[in-house]
Each structure stands twice: as C-alpha cells, then as structure tokens.
Amino acid sequence: MCGITGIVDLTGRPVDGALLRSMTAVIAHRGPDGDDIVCRGNAGLGHRRLAIIDLVTGDQPMVSDDGLIRITFNGEIYNFRELRRDLEARGAKFRTESDTEVILRAYEAHGPECVQRLRGMFAFAILDERARRLVLARDRAGIKPLVYAWDGRRLLFASEIKAILEDPSVGRDLDLDALGEYLTFHYVPAPRTIFTAIRKLPPASTLVLSLDGGEPVVSRYWSLRFAPDVRVTEGEWIERLRAELTDAVRCHMISDVPIGAFLSGGLDSSTVVALMAQASGAPVRTFSIGFDETDFDELRFARQVATRYGTDHYELVVKPNALEVLPKLAWHFDEPFADSSAIPTYYVSKITREHVTVALSGDGGDENFAGYRRYARALALHERFDRGAGRLTRPLLRLASQLLPVGAPGQALAGMLGAGPLERYFRLVTYQRRETLRRLLSGDVAARVGSASSPAVFARLASEGDTPDYVSTLQHIDMATYLPGDILAKVDAMSMAVSLESRVPLLDHRLMEFLATVPSTFKLRNGRGKYLLQRAMAQDLPGEILTRRKMGFGVPLGAWFRRELRDMARDVLLGAPARERGLFRPSEVESLLATHDSGRRDCSARLWSLICFELWMRQWADRGPAAPRGAS
C-alpha cells in the first residue's frame, strides 16, 4: 500500500519539483518505507512506499527499459505472478519481483486496456512519453482512492485531497451540492468532493490526458452484470461458492511481511478468518474492538471464532474518550465524513499495526450477499405496496405525507410508504429529506444547494444497471454509492492513517462476478440475508455466528450524547465558530439537540454529521496544515 501524486502542466512550463515533493511528503503516512519523485519536463510523478511485496527492488516511480514510460502505483495485484508468466512468454524481461513492474510491462503490451487483466486493488498513474499521454486508473470496486484537479491547463492528482491542497492555487470553495450530498448520505459520493476544484476518479475508470493538450477523458472499463443462473441447484451453488471464497482469500494472503485479520465476530469477517486459518500453516493474528454498551459489543462472538481456530487474538474496548482523536481523523479524511464506525476502525487499525503490516477484512459481504437488514425491509415493503392491491394505497399515503406538517408524527413514515420503490430505498438509506435540509441550512445556502441529493440519483443508477430484480437493483445501487463512498473510503483512510494495508477478499472482482450469477433467492430468503454464505460456511463456524442478526460496527452515540458527550456536542455545534460560518440555522441545531436529549427521537446520526462537519471545517476551511491540528 502506498501513496501516489503527480502533476501535468500543459502550459509547457517545467513541473514545480518542490510542489511535487511537498504533495508527496504530506501523505507520508501512506508510505513510511520510502519516497521519491521524478520530473520529466512538464510532467512529474511522486510516490510514498509501504513495502509489502519485493522489499528490496520494488521502489517507485518505476521506469521502462527505454526510459520513456514511468509508473507510480498504490495497491496490490494478486495475480501478478500469473500475468508475469504470460508476459514473459510474449518476450517481456523483468528486473524486479514486484507487482508494480508487472503493471508496467502489461501496459507496454496492452496500453490502457491492461486494467482488464489486473486482479486486485489499485490506483496508478502511468506517464507515457512515447505515446504522449498520462493514464490514471482505479480498481473495479473503488478500494483505492484517486482524486484530481483540472483547471484547463494543469492536472494534479493524488491518493488524498490534502496532497492537491498543497498547491495554494487550487481553490478551496465549498461545493454546495456536495454539502447537500454529505448531509444526506453522510459522505460525499463520487465524482464530487467537498471542494469544487477537486474531483474523485470513479471506481472502474481510467482518465487519459494527452501531454500535447486537450481535455482529460474519463472512461469506465468494467461494470458488474447481474445475470442469475436459475439452472444451478443449491448444492452446486454451495460447492462453487466454497471454491470461489477459498481462492479469493488465499490469493489475498500474498505478502512478504506479517499479515493478520480484522475480526468483528460477524459472519463476513469470521468467514475470512476461518478460510485464512485453513490456508495458513501458522496461527492467524486477529484483532477486535468492543464497547462497554452491550448492544454494540461483539467481542464475545469474535472470541468464539478466535478460539475455534486458535488465532493469536488481540482486543481493545473503546470508551467515550476515544473521541479525542476526532480532529486527527478529520485531517485524515480530507472532507467531511460522518460514519461513526470510523472511530473503531481507526482503533482496530492502530492495534493491528502494532503487530502486522497487512490485515484482511470482511468488507463487501453485505453488498455481495444482500446482508443489510434494509434489503429485507425494502423487499417486504416493495411486495406490499408496489404489487397488486397494495399499489392503491400508495397515492393516499403520499397525499397524507404532503398534508401533514414536516416532522409531525407519522409524516415521514407516510412519505416513505407512499413513495415508489427506488425513492423508498433512498429514504431508508439517507438522513435528510429536501424539506429538512432546507430547514437546517441558512436561507442563502439552502437556495444554492441543488438537487444532487435527490432520489433521482437512484433512478439513474438503476437504469444503468440492467438488473433482473429488486434486490439486485439495491445491491447495484449500494455498490455504486455506499460501498466506495463510505465503507471503502473509511477503511482506506483509517488504515492508512497508521500505515496499515487493508485488503478486502470479499470484493475480489472474480468473486463478485460469480455472485452476480447467483439468484437473489439464494442471498435473501425469509427476511434474512446471506443465506448461501451461511450454508457454505455451516461446517466452519459456530452456530451462533451463522444465525445471529447483523449488528454493524457503529458507536453508541445516542447514549454518549445524553451523557459523556452532551456538553461537547453543544460546545462544538453552538459555539462561536459554527455560528459565525452562517451555514446552519442555530435554532434548528438547538432543536435537534433538545429533541435528542429528551429521548423523544434519536437524532444522534444527524448531530454527529454536524459535529464532523464543524471539526472538518476547523481543520480545512483555511489553509490546511501539514499535520493535524489539535482539539479546539
């Protein structure tokens, strides 16, 4: 795992080497084992290295034999040995044992289309002076990040936004549509970032820029196609799934440094640990986080799996004072991010890095196996209100929601039940309606926030997905939004904050393509997700792990905001800095605090999003520092 940076200046001026070095230095946490930059006229590349494979000869940026093609790469290619054999058969000669050189040689052989042959997680840049172009690429699922700024003359790119902000000429104006999306989703979906001048390269995409001029061209090179095969029996699916899971986990264990696993005690991470233990000749190292609040604590489940497989197991209990790290996390995220599970993710990454350099996680299982409880709820509502006689009640419910005052008892529920199937799911997974957003934002800001966070975005994604049924449509939407924008962004930022490489075998694209052929009835059955995964792992995991309901990886904010964090929330949200920004109506913020404090309604998620935004503003509203600012 590494960090990458680069600049292309189409005005013809030589690249500013000092700026490129500064961009590379500010993401040193992504690669403490080495760094370098290379400037070639009007273009340059930078790299920070976290050495995982080929510890001796894998330094970057790496150059071709003729000196005309260079690469800076972040990630891991799990089929690099297989690709190397194929390239050697075509006459390629290798100088190193690294997967970076395999990408370089694959590019020499196949051009930008080499991404089609890569199995792994990656974000890379290739400066090709022979073909006079810069090529950026990002992996299929969006595991590794890549952002860029283009002003019509210069392109800057990096693994993190903060590297681009090292250039003082890059504007820091807030993208108000992105602000609306953040308050709605609690993250900023691609391609936007919170800054108008900076954009994310979407997953499964390449960007090509001619060194001789013109606009950068972004193209998508892969889409997951849901094509269920109804001819296969349940027994055959189980056998095939076992083989695919075993292969995915085994190839993700390739490493020249110590490796371990996050173990939450849920089915996904437990599956990964079980298969790692079966493939390893030594005890697997596992790492878990817990809480004093029973409803959020999963340590006893993690211990069951650790005991069964004799893992070398480590635990940490997170207390409310863990939130002292928030200013640091705001610096690492670069833009506002309000998934509270970032906190335990940071701490589990921290204790893991004390023992290993690489950790496997179970992320992606819920999207692939339809494991979120909201899938079952959405499907039940879909079958009740979108089919047969139930469709007749929808217009009445929608009318009722329009007639009731916003916030009145039953108004939001009537609006959700009266909505169409995609708008209903939008309401299930978001935190603001347009009317509540306009009430929260100050008048001037509310008038300038567009419709980017409307249910129409889900309708557009559904039309692009060509999915065969409602459950597959929901999976497709989450894989395009929540998975890369929240889950993967969180794990990358928090693991890289402590220089830990996190790998996600359940998002191996070959496994994803296989699961897209499995009918939804084998994923979601009788109101429970992950049916096929439970059957496939029945002999490998304790019964309680297989049957327990999904708990998630959240933080007990609701209780903390009424006790230990009550004063902190008021100080942050109602203090002079927040009021002087003029973005939110203080009266609405006070109402949210009072409502939550009274116990009438849990407003903790919305309050948390406002706290995270304010702490982020304190880090980044002015010129960002080269290191995190302390708590205010």
C-alpha positions, 0 to 999 in steps of 0.5 A, spaced: 500 500 500 502 506 498 501 513 496 501 516 489 501 524 486 503 527 480 502 533 476 501 535 468 502 542 466 500 543 459 502 550 459 509 547 457 512 550 463 517 545 467 513 541 473 514 545 480 519 539 483 518 542 490 510 542 489 511 535 487 515 533 493 511 537 498 504 533 495 508 527 496 511 528 503 504 530 506 501 523 505 507 520 508 503 516 512 501 512 506 508 510 505 513 510 511 518 505 507 520 510 502 519 516 497 521 519 491 519 523 485 521 524 478 520 530 473 520 529 466 519 536 463 512 538 464 510 532 467 512 529 474 510 523 478 511 522 486 510 516 490 510 514 498 512 506 499 509 501 504 513 495 502 509 489 502 511 485 496 519 485 493 522 489 499 528 490 496 527 492 488 520 494 488 521 502 489 517 507 485 516 511 480 518 505 476 521 506 469 521 502 462 527 499 459 527 505 454 526 510 459 520 513 456 514 510 460 514 511 468 509 508 473 507 510 480 502 505 483 498 504 490 495 497 491 496 490 490 495 485 484 494 478 486 495 475 480 501 478 478 505 472 478 500 469 473 500 475 468 508 475 469 508 468 466 504 470 460 508 476 459 514 473 459 512 468 454 510 474 449 518 476 450 517 481 456 524 481 461 523 483 468 528 486 473 524 486 479 519 481 483 514 486 484 507 487 482 508 494 480 513 492 474 508 487 472 503 493 471 508 496 467 510 491 462 502 489 461 501 496 459 507 496 454 503 490 451 496 492 452 496 500 453 490 502 457 486 496 456 491 492 461 486 494 467 482 488 464 487 483 466 489 486 473 486 482 479 486 486 485 486 493 488 489 499 485 490 506 483 496 508 478 498 513 474 502 511 468 506 517 464 507 515 457 512 519 453 512 515 447 505 515 446 504 522 449 499 521 454 498 520 462 493 514 464 490 514 471 486 508 473 482 505 479 480 498 481 473 495 479 470 496 486 473 503 488 478 500 494 483 505 492 482 512 492 484 517 486 482 524 486 484 530 481 484 537 479 483 540 472 483 547 471 484 547 463 491 547 463 494 543 469 492 536 472 494 534 479 492 528 482 493 524 488 491 518 493 488 524 498 485 531 497 490 534 502 496 532 497 492 537 491 491 542 497 498 543 497 498 547 491 495 554 494 492 555 487 487 550 487 481 553 490 478 551 496 470 553 495 465 549 498 461 545 493 454 546 495 451 540 492 456 536 495 454 539 502 447 537 500 450 530 498 454 529 505 448 531 509 444 526 506 448 520 505 453 522 510 459 522 505 460 525 499 459 520 493 463 520 487 465 524 482 464 530 487 468 532 493 467 537 498 471 542 494 469 544 487 476 544 484 477 537 486 474 531 483 474 523 485 476 518 479 470 513 479 471 506 481 472 502 474 475 508 470 481 510 467 482 518 465 487 519 459 490 526 458 494 527 452 501 531 454 500 535 447 493 538 450 486 537 450 481 535 455 482 529 460 477 523 458 474 519 463 472 512 461 469 506 465 472 499 463 468 494 467 461 494 470 458 488 474 452 484 470 447 481 474 445 475 470 442 469 475 443 462 473 436 459 475 439 452 472 444 451 478 441 447 484 443 449 491 448 444 492 452 446 486 451 453 488 454 451 495 460 447 492 462 453 487 461 458 492 466 454 497 471 454 491 470 461 489 471 464 497 477 459 498 481 462 492 479 469 493 482 469 500 488 465 499 490 469 493 489 475 498 494 472 503 500 474 498 505 478 502 512 478 504 511 481 511 506 479 517 499 479 515 493 478 520 485 479 520 480 484 522 475 480 526 468 483 528 465 476 530 460 477 524 459 472 519 463 476 513 469 477 517 469 470 521 468 467 514 475 470 512 478 468 518 476 461 518 478 460 510 485 464 512 486 459 518 485 453 513 490 456 508 495 458 513 500 453 516 501 458 522 496 461 527 492 467 524 493 474 528 486 477 529 484 483 532 477 486 535 474 492 538 468 492 543 464 497 547 462 497 554 454 498 551 452 491 550 448 492 544 454 494 540 459 489 543 461 483 539 467 481 542 464 475 545 462 472 538 469 474 535 472 470 541 468 464 539 471 464 532 478 466 535 478 460 539 475 455 534 481 456 530 486 458 535 488 465 532 493 469 536 487 474 538 488 481 540 482 486 543 481 493 545 474 496 548 473 503 546 470 508 551 467 515 550 474 518 550 476 515 544 473 521 541 479 525 542 482 523 536 476 526 532 480 532 529 486 527 527 481 523 523 478 529 520 485 531 517 485 524 515 479 524 511 480 530 507 472 532 507 467 531 511 465 524 513 460 522 518 460 514 519 461 513 526 464 506 525 470 510 523 472 511 530 473 503 531 476 502 525 481 507 526 482 503 533 482 496 530 487 499 525 492 502 530 492 495 534 493 491 528 499 495 526 502 494 532 503 487 530 502 486 522 503 490 516 497 487 512 490 485 515 484 482 511 477 484 512 470 482 511 468 488 507 463 487 501 459 481 504 453 485 505 453 488 498 455 481 495 450 477 499 444 482 500 446 482 508 443 489 510 437 488 514 434 494 509 434 489 503 429 485 507 425 491 509 425 494 502 423 487 499 417 486 504 415 493 503 416 493 495 411 486 495 406 490 499 405 496 496 408 496 489 404 489 487 397 488 486 392 491 491 397 494 495 399 499 489 392 503 491 394 505 497 400 508 495 397 515 492 393 516 499 399 515 503 403 520 499 397 525 499 397 524 507 405 525 507 404 532 503 398 534 508 401 533 514 406 538 517 414 536 516 416 532 522 409 531 525 408 524 527 407 519 522 409 524 516 415 521 514 413 514 515 407 516 510 412 519 505 416 513 505 410 508 504 407 512 499 413 513 495 415 508 489 420 503 490 427 506 488 425 513 492 423 508 498 430 505 498 433 512 498 429 514 504 431 508 508 438 509 506 439 517 507 438 522 513 435 528 510 429 529 506 429 536 501 424 539 506 429 538 512 435 540 509 432 546 507 430 547 514 437 546 517 441 550 512 441 558 512 436 561 507 442 563 502 445 556 502 439 552 502 437 556 495 444 554 492 444 547 494 441 543 488 438 537 487 444 532 487 441 529 493 435 527 490 432 520 489 433 521 482 440 519 483 437 512 484 433 512 478 439 513 474 443 508 477 438 503 476 437 504 469 444 503 468 444 497 471 440 492 467 438 488 473 433 482 473 430 484 480 429 488 486 434 486 490 439 486 485 437 493 483 439 495 491 445 491 491 447 495 484 445 501 487 449 500 494 455 498 490 455 504 486 454 509 492 455 506 499 460 501 498 466 506 495 463 512 498 463 510 505 465 503 507 471 503 502 473 510 503 473 509 511 477 503 511 482 506 506 483 512 510 483 509 517 488 504 515 492 508 512 492 513 517 497 508 521 500 505 515 496 499 515 494 495 508 487 493 508 485 488 503 478 486 502 477 478 499 470 479 499 470 484 493 475 480 489 472 482 482 472 474 480 468 473 486 463 478 485 462 476 478 460 469 480 455 472 485 452 476 480 450 469 477 447 467 483 439 468 484 437 473 489 433 467 492 439 464 494 442 471 498 435 473 501 430 468 503 425 469 509 427 476 511 434 474 512 440 475 508 446 471 506 443 465 506 448 461 501 454 464 505 451 461 511 450 454 508 457 454 505 460 456 511 455 451 516 461 446 517 466 452 519 463 456 524 459 456 530 452 456 530 451 462 533 455 466 528 451 463 522 444 465 525 445 471 529 442 478 526 447 483 523 449 488 528 454 493 524 460 496 527 457 503 529 458 507 536 453 508 541 452 515 540 445 516 542 447 514 549 454 518 549 450 524 547 445 524 553 451 523 557 459 523 556 458 527 550 452 532 551 456 538 553 461 537 547 456 536 542 453 543 544 460 546 545 462 544 538 455 545 534 453 552 538 459 555 539 462 561 536 465 558 530 459 554 527 455 560 528 459 565 525 460 560 518 452 562 517 451 555 514 446 552 519 440 555 522 442 555 530 435 554 532 434 548 528 441 545 531 438 547 538 432 543 536 435 537 534 439 537 540 433 538 545 429 533 541 435 528 542 436 529 549 429 528 551 429 521 548 423 523 544 427 521 537 434 519 536 437 524 532 444 522 534 446 520 526 444 527 524 448 531 530 454 527 529 454 529 521 454 536 524 459 535 529 464 532 523 462 537 519 464 543 524 471 539 526 472 538 518 471 545 517 476 547 523 481 543 520 480 545 512 476 551 511 483 555 511 489 553 509 490 546 511 496 544 515 501 539 514 499 535 520 493 535 524 491 540 528 489 539 535 482 539 539 479 546 539 
